[in-house]
């Protein structure tokens, strides 16, 4: 696997595609990696197809970094919404997979599928802690996450040995720190995962500050400090541009979320309020804003989405044209808006790298 420069942002490519974009669009927007979903790809097109195509990178013709999540999030979401959808046990996740069919998804199976996908980074199956979980439930999910991480590591090592994979070719293995809002449980989880040994650790759950209704930055800092230097810090599910800038200062290095493309499809486009000239600007929340391109105000606006953006959309099209595409419900609107938002994120990470180097 090639060297990775941090920080890096990875958009969602659940089914080996970032919605409305092709791999060339991602490359041109400066996107260096994506996150694909283990469970969905195992369903369609299936592991056998991916193997025959030389892995997910060849399948989607993408040369960048590919991270596969464990596949658990989607299954857990179904179970938490409906008790009849399945149940979570120490053995694995039992869930409904079609009419009258039950399927067991285990930590071992998740690792096996991720190897077959051809990922550069594999993430262990973890037991996601619901935000409203009581302390006893939180403890249960933490202990199960640790148990599954240990089994995932054992399966990972078994596959490496069985296939005689050289160090330079092996994917990196990540585990996830759960524990909800409990600092004691977060520390316990991190300590146990560090004992097992992983290339990186992820920020499990999405802890929201109840007052600000945004990412809990103090908890984010606390979890980052639990991870020693030399272990990659992956802020799973983070986040808005300002949150990424702040979390990167805390030591988080990899970021992924659905926000830029999902918001683009809902007409929310990210902009800088001024050209960021230094790290201080990037850590100022007032530097960040967005425009809602569906507003009538933009009907005859000749300006690009952002004067500080060099993306394909901003170079060639006006706000008025993007609004027009949304108004007539043409799918080109999704593509052009998504290109802009992803370029905004790519520019942010590039600036964070450059300004961080300049301050050293």
C-alpha positions in Angstrom: 0.0 0.0 0.0 1.3 3.4 -0.9 2.2 6.0 1.7 -0.7 8.1 3.0 -0.4 11.8 3.7 -2.5 13.0 6.6 -5.0 14.4 7.2 -7.1 12.7 4.5 -10.8 12.7 3.9 -12.6 9.7 2.4 -16.1 10.1 1.0 -18.7 7.4 1.1 -18.6 4.9 -1.8 -20.8 2.3 -0.2 -21.5 0.1 -3.2 -18.2 0.9 -5.0 -19.6 4.2 -6.3 -19.9 7.7 -4.8 -23.4 8.6 -5.9 -23.7 10.4 -9.2 -19.8 10.5 -9.7 -17.4 8.2 -11.4 -13.8 7.5 -10.4 -12.4 10.2 -12.7 -14.6 12.8 -11.1 -13.2 11.8 -7.7 -9.6 12.0 -9.0 -10.2 15.4 -10.6 -11.8 16.7 -7.3 -8.6 15.7 -5.4 -10.1 12.8 -3.6 -7.4 10.3 -2.6 -9.5 7.5 -1.1 -13.0 6.2 -0.4 -14.9 4.0 2.1 -16.8 1.0 0.7 -19.3 -1.2 2.6 -18.4 -4.8 3.3 -21.9 -6.1 3.7 -23.4 -4.4 0.6 -20.6 -5.4 -1.7 -20.8 -9.0 -0.5 -24.5 -8.9 -1.5 -24.0 -7.1 -4.8 -22.0 -7.7 -7.0 -20.7 -10.5 -4.6 -17.3 -11.6 -3.6 -16.8 -13.9 -6.6 -17.4 -11.1 -9.0 -15.0 -8.8 -7.2 -12.3 -11.5 -7.1 -12.7 -12.2 -10.8 -12.3 -8.5 -11.5 -9.1 -8.2 -9.5 -10.7 -6.6 -6.4 -12.8 -3.5 -5.8 -10.2 -1.0 -7.1 -10.1 -2.7 -10.5 -13.8 -3.1 -10.5 -14.5 0.6 -10.0 -11.3 1.7 -11.8 -10.0 3.7 -8.8 -6.3 4.1 -8.0 -6.6 5.7 -4.6 -6.9 4.3 -1.1 -9.9 2.0 -0.4 -11.1 1.4 3.1 -13.8 -1.1 3.9 -16.0 -0.7 6.9 -17.0 -3.8 8.8 -20.6 -3.9 7.4 -22.0 -3.9 10.9 -23.5 -0.4 10.9 -26.2 -1.2 8.3 -27.2 -4.4 10.1 -27.2 -2.8 13.5 -29.4 0.0 12.2 -32.0 -2.5 11.1 -31.9 -4.3 14.4 -32.1 -1.2 16.5 -35.2 0.0 14.5 -37.0 -3.4 14.8 -36.5 -6.2 17.3 -37.8 -8.6 14.7 -35.0 -7.8 12.3 -32.5 -9.9 14.3 -30.3 -9.9 17.4 -26.7 -9.3 18.5 -24.9 -11.9 20.5 -21.3 -12.5 21.4 -21.1 -15.0 18.5 -22.1 -12.4 16.0 -25.1 -10.7 14.4 -28.1 -12.8 13.5 -30.4 -10.9 11.1 -33.1 -11.4 8.5 -31.7 -11.7 5.0 -34.8 -12.1 2.8 -38.0 -14.0 3.3 -37.7 -16.5 6.2 -33.9 -16.5 6.0 -31.7 -15.8 8.9 -28.0 -15.1 8.5 -25.1 -15.0 11.0 -22.5 -12.3 10.4 -19.4 -12.8 12.5 -16.2 -10.8 13.1 -14.4 -13.5 11.2 -16.7 -13.4 8.2 -16.3 -9.6 8.1 -12.5 -9.9 7.9 -12.7 -12.6 5.3 -15.0 -10.5 3.0 -12.8 -7.4 3.4 -9.7 -9.4 2.3 -11.7 -10.6 -0.7 -12.8 -7.1 -1.5 -9.2 -6.1 -1.8 -9.2 -3.2 0.7 -6.2 -1.3 1.8 -7.6 -0.9 5.3 -9.8 -3.4 7.1 -12.1 -2.3 10.0 -13.1 -4.9 12.7 -16.7 -5.6 13.4 -17.7 -3.7 16.5 -20.9 -3.4 18.5 -22.1 0.1 18.0 -23.3 1.8 21.1 -26.6 3.7 20.5 -26.4 7.3 21.8 -29.2 6.8 24.2 -27.9 3.5 25.6 -27.9 3.2 29.5 -24.6 2.5 31.2 -25.1 -1.3 31.4 -25.9 -1.5 27.7 -22.8 0.6 27.0 -20.6 -1.7 29.0 -22.0 -4.7 27.1 -21.2 -3.1 23.7 -17.7 -2.2 24.9 -16.9 -5.8 26.1 -18.4 -7.3 22.9 -16.4 -4.8 20.8 -13.2 -6.0 22.5 -14.1 -9.6 22.1 -14.9 -9.2 18.4 -11.7 -7.2 17.9 -9.6 -10.0 19.4 -11.3 -12.6 17.1 -10.9 -10.3 14.1 -7.2 -9.9 14.7 -6.8 -13.7 15.0 -8.7 -14.2 11.7 -6.6 -11.5 10.1 -3.3 -13.2 11.1 -4.6 -16.5 10.0 -5.4 -15.2 6.5 -2.1 -13.5 6.2 -0.2 -16.7 7.1 -2.4 -19.0 5.0 -1.9 -16.8 1.9 1.7 -16.0 2.7 1.0 -12.2 2.3 4.2 -10.1 2.5 4.3 -7.1 4.8 4.3 -4.7 1.9 1.1 -6.1 0.6 -0.9 -6.6 3.7 -3.9 -4.4 4.4 -3.9 -2.3 7.6 -6.2 -3.5 10.4 -8.2 -1.0 12.5 -10.4 -1.6 15.6 -13.0 0.8 17.0 -13.2 2.5 20.4 -16.7 2.3 21.8 -18.0 3.6 25.1 -20.5 6.4 24.3 -20.1 9.4 26.7 -18.4 7.4 29.4 -14.7 8.4 29.6 -13.9 5.4 31.8 -15.4 3.0 29.3 -13.7 4.7 26.4 -10.3 4.3 28.2 -11.0 0.7 29.1 -11.9 0.0 25.5 -8.8 1.8 24.1 -6.5 0.1 26.6 -7.8 -3.4 25.7 -7.6 -2.8 22.0 -4.0 -1.5 22.3 -3.1 -4.7 24.2 -4.4 -6.7 21.2 -2.5 -4.5 18.8 -3.8 -2.7 15.7 -2.4 -0.4 13.0 -5.0 2.1 13.9 -8.0 2.8 16.1 -11.3 4.4 15.2 -13.6 6.9 16.9 -16.7 4.7 17.6 -20.1 6.2 17.8 -21.0 9.8 17.0 -21.0 11.7 20.3 -23.1 14.8 20.1 -22.8 17.7 22.5 -26.4 18.3 23.7 -25.9 22.0 24.0 -24.4 22.7 20.6 -26.0 19.8 18.8 -22.6 19.2 17.1 -19.7 16.9 17.6 -18.5 16.8 21.2 -15.0 18.2 20.7 -13.9 17.7 24.3 -14.8 14.0 24.1 -13.1 13.8 20.7 -9.9 15.3 22.2 -10.0 12.9 25.2 -10.3 9.8 22.9 -7.5 11.0 20.6 -5.3 11.3 23.7 -5.9 7.6 24.5 -4.2 6.6 21.3 -0.4 6.7 21.3 1.8 8.0 18.6 2.4 5.4 15.9 -1.1 4.2 16.0 -3.3 5.8 13.2 -6.3 7.8 14.5 -9.4 7.4 12.4 -12.3 9.7 13.1 -15.1 7.6 11.8 -18.2 9.5 10.7 -16.5 13.0 11.2 -17.7 15.3 9.9 -18.4 19.0 9.0 -15.4 20.9 7.7 -14.9 22.9 10.9 -15.0 19.6 13.0 -12.4 18.1 10.7 -10.1 21.1 11.2 -10.5 21.0 15.0 -10.2 17.2 15.3 -7.0 17.2 13.1 -5.4 19.5 15.7 -6.3 17.0 18.3 -4.4 14.3 16.4 -7.1 12.6 14.3 -5.7 11.8 10.9 -8.4 10.0 8.8 -11.9 11.3 8.3 -14.9 9.9 6.5 -18.6 10.8 6.3 -21.6 11.0 3.9 -22.1 14.7 4.5 -20.5 16.4 1.5 -22.3 14.3 -1.1 -25.5 13.9 0.7 -25.7 17.6 1.4 -24.9 18.3 -2.3 -27.9 16.3 -3.4 -30.0 18.3 -1.0 -28.7 21.6 -2.4 -26.4 22.5 0.5 -23.0 23.6 -0.8 -20.0 24.4 1.3 -18.0 27.6 1.0 -15.3 29.5 2.8 -16.4 33.0 3.9 -12.9 34.2 3.2 -9.7 32.7 1.8 -8.0 30.8 4.6 -4.5 32.3 4.9 -3.2 30.3 7.9 -4.1 27.6 10.4 -5.8 30.1 12.7 -8.3 30.8 9.9 -9.0 27.1 9.5 -9.7 26.8 13.3 -12.1 29.7 13.2 -15.8 28.6 12.8 -16.6 31.8 11.1 -14.4 30.8 8.2 -17.0 28.2 7.2 -20.4 28.6 5.7 -22.8 27.1 3.1 -25.3 28.2 0.6 -28.6 26.6 -0.2 -28.7 26.7 -3.9 -32.4 26.1 -4.1 -33.2 29.6 -2.9 -34.7 32.0 -5.5 -32.0 34.5 -4.6 -29.6 32.5 -6.9 -31.9 32.4 -9.9 -29.8 34.9 -11.9 -26.6 34.8 -9.8 -23.6 34.7 -12.3 -21.0 33.9 -9.7 -19.5 30.5 -9.2 -20.5 28.6 -6.0 -17.3 29.8 -4.4 -14.7 32.3 -5.5 -12.1 30.4 -3.5 -12.7 27.1 -5.2 -11.0 25.6 -8.3 -13.3 22.7 -8.9 -14.7 21.8 -12.3 -18.1 23.1 -11.3 -16.9 26.5 -10.1 -14.6 26.9 -13.1 -17.3 26.3 -15.7 -20.8 27.0 -14.2 -22.7 29.7 -12.3 -24.8 29.4 -9.3 -27.8 30.3 -11.5 -27.1 27.2 -13.7 -26.7 24.8 -10.8 -30.0 26.1 -9.4 -31.6 25.6 -12.8 -30.5 22.0 -13.0 -32.0 21.4 -9.6 -35.2 23.2 -10.6 -35.7 20.9 -13.6 -34.6 17.9 -11.6 -31.7 17.0 -14.0 -29.3 14.5 -12.4 -26.3 16.6 -13.6 -27.2 18.8 -10.6 -26.2 16.0 -8.2 -22.9 15.5 -10.1 -21.8 19.1 -10.2 -22.9 19.9 -6.7 -21.1 16.8 -5.3 -17.9 17.6 -7.2 -17.9 21.0 -5.6 -18.5 19.8 -2.0 -15.8 17.1 -2.4 -13.3 19.5 -3.7 -14.1 21.8 -0.7 -13.1 18.9 1.6 -10.0 18.0 -0.4 -8.9 21.7 -0.4 -9.5 21.8 3.4 -7.3 18.7 4.0 -4.6 20.1 1.7 -4.6 23.4 3.5 -4.4 21.6 6.9 -1.4 19.7 5.7 0.4 22.8 4.3 -0.3 25.1 7.3 0.7 22.4 9.7 4.0 22.0 8.0 4.5 25.7 7.9 3.9 26.0 11.7 6.5 23.2 12.6 
